[in-house]
């Protein structure tokens, strides 16, 4: 078998003799049935784009045709260019059809932990082949190539394709999951309103790209901060995708809350259930100890120190990210990646009977009396089909409702601040206070 090697900086191609592949034996497992076709990168030519397709996968361009007279060229990354044409009898029959997973901010620290979990089968299962579509910037493109090289060298049999690029309209093509991690961090002296506008513009563009080229049922998890309002901007710019498919990541906050309750109660964290984070991923978030359980019992019956629950516990969860920066010198990356994995797995595996999980979701139609048309973290349950429903067996008291109203007011103010990005008129910023996001300085 010969391997065609093509470089984005070299318009020609060269064929490597078979002995050049001697260090990488062909694995008969690197094939599966019902492979999903991919759009060739040549459909929309931009500089610095690499992707993996095979000749028999090329389709008519869905966006814009290659300019007349342009040389036809297939660009791909290393071993992911190779096509193994095995006999039908040799093909693995137990694997599922390929799914496309797009990741923005793919050269960052969070992605550096996350991508290898995805490729290993830890997230979607040991029989689920995946294609990774990695989005970076011009500045990070060389690092993105390094990430692709490491994925290549890891020999994950489930990782069928890797494409990297800087244009979301290319990278998000046919995406069935979009993990939007990339965002500008808040710099010294930057107002919260400024961060909302800068990152909001990024997510408006990415929402438009998802709307145009992603799967109609793509599931979107927004990690880049301010993630609740970024998710709202993204979904408003993707009207052809159900608003219910967009999530803002609050699972790390849930995990942190479970950890603190377990430590206080002297139990292992798996004994803590029904933990809800209400509202915004900011210091106004509400870790709900009223509905949480330890060993199936209400937390308030196991931990009777209500003052600790209302004050120290709540503040520890709200400010955990900032404390970690002081200790570690940078914001959380590995634990954020773990929480993304947890968030996805909560949607693709059935929720244990009686339990629920936290996710920032579109509030319209919620049963809790929370303001509509914002992205608000609430308790969710899933049947394992990628969808979810809101938990209905939730209790409230005056303390919990008062805290929920505060985080709701902050999200409504953020929404007014980005009205120019959601198609709702002129922006007006009246943030009640300049609350720090968990992990900001």
Secondary structure, DSSP 8 states (H G I E B T S, - for coil): --EEEEETTEEEEEEE-GGGGTTS---TTS-BSS------GGGS--SS-B----GGG----SS----TT--------GGGG------GGGSBSS----EEEEEESTTSHHHHHHHHHHHHTTTT-TT--EEEEEE--TTTHHHHHHHHHHHHHTT-TTEEEEEEES-HHHHTTT-SEEEE-------TT--HHHHHHHHHHHHHHHHHHHHHHS-TT-EEEE-SSSHHHHHHHHHHT-TTS-GGGEEE--HHHHHHHHHHHHHHHTS-GGGEE--EEEB-SSTT-EEE-SS-EETTEEHHHH---HHHIIIIIHHHHHHHHHHHHHHHSS---HHHHHHHHHHHHHHHS---TT--EEEEEE-TT-TT---SSSEEEEEEE--SSS--EE-------HHHHHHHHHHHHHHHHHHHHTHHHHTSSS-----SS----TT--
